[in-house]
């Protein structure tokens, strides 16, 4: 997971705006959530996944907010953690989790109305 965090931190352009998530970033977040559901389906436990996510957050915080992937600030960390917890607490198919995440992310970014 730590390698994933490093790769994602460097993959996002340095000019990314911390205020809101782009459509691309929401899509990549959706892929992350889909992969969390796939990990769950392959036997990864909630605690194991959350522990590694928290470790990734610590690593990501070492980068400037503009160069971080998705978790630009504490509010984003809470949002992503909550989404990951839902993968384990209210299991659905990986694609259902992804599509639900995409809708919520787009709404959160202000591109969809409530």
Buried (B, 14 or more C-beta within 10 A) or exposed (E): BEEBBBEBBEEBEEEBEBEBBBEEBBBBBBBBBBBBBBBBEEEBEBEEBBEBBEEBBEBBBEBEBEBBBBBBEEEBBEBBBEBBBBBBEEEEEBEEBBBBBBEBBBEBBEEEEE
